[in-house]
Amino acid sequence: MIFNQNKSLTLIELILAITLVGVIILGINSINIFSHYQVISSDRRAKLQNDLSYCLDHITKEGLRAIGNEKVFGLNSAVNVSGSRLSFFIDGNKNGRIDGVNTSTGATGDYWIRYSLASNQLSYCSTCTTATSCSNCSVLSNKITAFTPFKSANFSSGTYIDVAITGRWDPGSAVSADNPEASMRSTIQLPSVSSQ
């Protein structure tokens, strides 16, 4: 008896093998795309949170240098909040008193600093002459969509500023998985500002 020992692949077997390899490749590719998307989204969220944290730290650090007595010198004489603008009166020469520029020596005394939001840019203005006007400004962040400072109305617990800040990776686009939004809030107790 003679047996035919020829083995070959049929077309059906070949199609099944190609289909299985294709499914495996598509599965690996979809995992790769999903992982890449998640890494980009997480990276953007982390960078945005770092940006917001930097802004709040800057505001807190400068706010702790504020000086004044709003009962003696009038409302908004030490801290001025107007919409999305926050100004602090700073003890520039660190003598613990409210004084101005010494015109005879040219030494700098106290001054205002201001934070304001315009066109998604949070600006910091240093050494301002008044709480509302300043020309020496720099941008802290250009990803801010909301900046809401609030000055305490209950003066029995001291003067404090509550600052809420919201940012988006691309402020001009809607919130999505690849355009994350984050919000942070901080309360600044102003030890050198008296309201009583």
C-alpha positions as CSV (number, residue, x, y, z in Angstrom):
1,M,0.0,0.0,0.0
2,I,1.3,3.4,-1.0
3,F,0.4,6.5,1.1
4,N,0.7,10.0,-0.3
5,Q,2.7,12.0,2.3
6,N,2.3,15.5,0.7
7,K,1.1,18.1,3.3
8,S,-0.1,21.5,2.2
9,L,-2.1,24.4,3.4
10,T,-5.5,25.0,2.2
11,L,-6.8,28.5,1.4
12,I,-9.1,28.3,4.4
13,E,-6.3,27.6,6.8
14,L,-4.2,30.4,5.3
15,I,-7.1,32.9,5.7
16,L,-7.6,31.8,9.3
17,A,-3.9,32.2,10.1
18,I,-3.8,35.7,8.6
19,T,-7.0,36.7,10.5
20,L,-5.5,35.5,13.8
21,V,-2.3,37.3,13.3
22,G,-4.3,40.5,12.2
23,V,-6.4,40.3,15.4
24,I,-3.3,40.0,17.6
25,I,-1.6,42.9,15.8
26,L,-4.7,45.1,16.1
27,G,-5.0,44.2,19.8
28,I,-1.4,45.2,20.5
29,N,-1.8,48.4,18.5
30,S,-5.0,49.5,20.3
31,I,-3.2,48.9,23.7
32,N,-0.3,51.0,22.4
33,I,-2.6,53.8,21.2
34,F,-4.5,53.8,24.5
35,S,-1.3,53.9,26.6
36,H,0.1,56.7,24.5
37,Y,-3.1,58.7,24.8
38,Q,-3.2,58.2,28.6
39,V,0.5,59.2,29.0
40,I,-0.1,62.5,27.1
41,S,-3.3,63.3,29.1
42,S,-1.6,62.5,32.4
43,D,1.5,64.6,31.4
44,R,-0.6,67.6,30.4
45,R,-2.7,67.4,33.7
46,A,0.5,67.2,35.8
47,K,2.1,70.2,34.0
48,L,-1.1,72.2,34.3
49,Q,-1.3,71.4,38.0
50,N,2.3,72.5,38.5
51,D,1.6,75.7,36.7
52,L,-1.4,76.5,38.9
53,S,0.5,75.5,42.0
54,Y,3.4,77.9,41.0
55,C,0.8,80.7,40.6
56,L,-0.8,80.1,44.0
57,D,2.6,79.8,45.8
58,H,3.7,83.1,44.2
59,I,0.5,84.8,45.4
60,T,0.8,83.3,48.9
61,K,4.5,84.3,49.3
62,E,3.9,87.9,48.2
63,G,0.6,88.2,50.2
64,L,2.5,87.3,53.4
65,R,4.5,90.5,52.9
66,A,1.4,92.7,52.9
67,I,1.2,95.4,55.5
68,G,-1.5,97.9,56.7
69,N,-4.4,98.6,58.9
70,E,-7.7,99.0,57.0
71,K,-9.6,100.3,60.0
72,V,-7.1,103.2,60.4
73,F,-6.2,103.9,56.8
74,G,-9.5,102.9,55.2
75,L,-11.0,100.0,53.3
76,N,-8.8,98.6,50.5
77,S,-5.7,100.5,51.8
78,A,-3.8,97.2,52.4
79,V,-5.5,94.7,50.2
80,N,-7.6,95.6,47.2
81,V,-9.8,93.0,45.4
82,S,-11.7,94.1,42.3
83,G,-13.1,91.4,40.0
84,S,-10.2,89.3,38.8
85,R,-7.6,91.7,40.2
86,L,-5.8,91.4,43.5
87,S,-3.4,94.0,44.9
88,F,-1.3,94.0,48.1
89,F,0.4,96.9,49.8
90,I,3.9,95.6,50.5
91,D,6.4,96.7,53.2
92,G,9.3,97.2,50.7
93,N,12.0,98.4,53.1
94,K,10.9,95.9,55.8
95,N,10.7,98.5,58.6
96,G,7.3,97.4,59.8
97,R,5.8,100.8,59.1
98,I,3.7,102.3,56.2
99,D,5.8,104.8,54.4
100,G,6.5,105.9,50.9
101,V,9.5,106.7,48.7
102,N,12.1,108.9,50.3
103,T,12.6,111.6,47.7
104,S,15.8,113.0,49.2
105,T,17.7,109.7,49.2
106,G,15.8,107.9,46.4
107,A,15.4,104.9,48.7
108,T,12.4,102.8,47.9
109,G,9.8,102.5,50.6
110,D,6.5,100.6,50.4
111,Y,4.7,99.8,47.1
112,W,1.8,97.9,45.7
113,I,1.9,94.6,43.8
114,R,-0.9,93.4,41.6
115,Y,-2.1,90.1,40.1
116,S,-4.7,90.3,37.3
117,L,-6.2,88.0,34.7
118,A,-6.7,89.2,31.1
119,S,-6.9,87.0,28.0
120,N,-6.1,83.8,29.9
121,Q,-2.9,85.3,31.2
122,L,-2.3,85.8,34.9
123,S,0.0,88.8,35.3
124,Y,2.2,89.8,38.2
125,C,3.0,93.5,38.5
126,S,5.7,94.5,41.0
127,T,6.5,97.9,42.5
128,C,3.3,99.6,41.5
129,T,2.5,103.2,42.6
130,T,-1.2,102.5,43.2
131,A,-3.4,99.4,43.6
132,T,-4.9,99.9,40.1
133,S,-2.1,101.1,37.8
134,C,1.2,99.5,37.1
135,S,3.6,99.2,34.2
136,N,6.2,96.7,35.5
137,C,4.3,93.4,34.7
138,S,5.3,89.9,33.8
139,V,3.1,86.8,32.9
140,L,3.0,84.0,35.4
141,S,0.9,81.7,33.3
142,N,-1.0,81.8,30.0
143,K,-3.3,78.8,30.7
144,I,-5.6,80.5,33.3
145,T,-9.4,80.5,32.6
146,A,-10.6,81.8,35.9
147,F,-8.9,83.8,38.8
148,T,-11.2,84.6,41.7
149,P,-9.7,86.4,44.7
150,F,-12.0,87.0,47.7
151,K,-11.2,89.2,50.7
152,S,-12.6,88.2,54.1
153,A,-15.6,90.1,55.2
154,N,-15.6,88.7,58.7
155,F,-12.8,90.7,60.4
156,S,-13.1,89.0,63.8
157,S,-11.0,86.2,62.6
158,G,-8.4,88.4,61.0
159,T,-7.8,89.4,57.4
160,Y,-7.5,86.6,54.8
161,I,-7.7,86.2,51.1
162,D,-9.3,83.2,49.5
163,V,-7.9,82.6,46.0
164,A,-9.5,80.2,43.5
165,I,-7.7,79.6,40.2
166,T,-8.7,77.4,37.2
167,G,-6.6,76.5,34.3
168,R,-6.9,74.5,31.1
169,W,-4.1,73.1,28.9
170,D,-5.5,75.0,25.9
171,P,-7.7,77.7,27.2
172,G,-9.3,78.4,23.8
173,S,-10.7,74.9,23.4
174,A,-13.3,73.0,25.3
175,V,-12.4,70.6,28.1
176,S,-11.7,67.1,26.9
177,A,-9.6,64.1,27.8
178,D,-6.6,65.6,25.9
179,N,-7.3,69.1,27.0
180,P,-7.6,68.7,30.8
181,E,-8.8,71.4,33.2
182,A,-7.7,71.8,36.9
183,S,-8.8,74.0,39.7
184,M,-7.0,74.9,42.9
185,R,-7.9,77.0,45.9
186,S,-5.8,78.6,48.7
187,T,-6.5,80.7,51.7
188,I,-3.8,83.3,52.7
189,Q,-3.9,84.6,56.3
190,L,-2.4,88.1,56.2
191,P,-0.5,88.4,59.5
192,S,0.7,92.0,58.9
193,V,-2.7,93.4,57.8
194,S,-5.1,94.5,60.5
195,S,-8.7,95.1,59.9
196,Q,-9.7,95.9,63.5
